[in-house]
Amino acid sequence: MSQIINIEQAILENLRSLSHDKQQEVLDFVEFLVQKTANRNQLQQIATGVRYRLL
């Protein structure tokens, strides 16, 4: 847990040093990663369901 907090702190400290435009780019990228992960998880759940039905 301590390492997570340190990562969050490091991200925030670096984020604060960026211009507003760069902060927006960081936010856009983070949102992209979150969506990509959600899509991947959803595809894995679908694939698992299909395999289960085929067995």
N, C-alpha and C positions, 0 to 999 in steps of 0.2 A: 504493500500500500504506500509506503514511504517513497518508493521510486516513482509511482504514478503522480504523486503530489509534486515531486521534483520535476518531472516532465511537464506537468501543467504550469508550474512556476516558470520554467525556462521558456516555454512557449509564450506565456503572457509577457514576460520581460522583453523578449525579442519582438513580439507583436507591437508593444507600446512604442518601440523605437522606429517603427515604420510609418510612412505617410498613410493617410486615409485610403488612397488608391491601392496601395500595397496591402493594407489590412483587408480591404475588400477582396483582393485576389486570394489571400490566405483563406478567408471565409468561403469563397467560391470553391476552392480546392478541397477544403474539409468537407463541405456539403457533397461534393462529387464523390469523395471517398466513402462517405456514409451511405450514399445511394448505391454506389457500386457494391459495397459489402452487403447491403440489403438485397440487391438483385441476385447476387451470388448465392446468398443463403436461401432465397426463394427458389432458385433453380435447383439447388441441392435437395430441398424438400420435395419438389416435384419429381425429381429423378428417383429419390428414395421411394416415393409413392408408386411410381411406375414399376420399379423393380419388385416391390412388394406384391403388386397385383399380378405381375408375370409369374411369380413363384407360386 
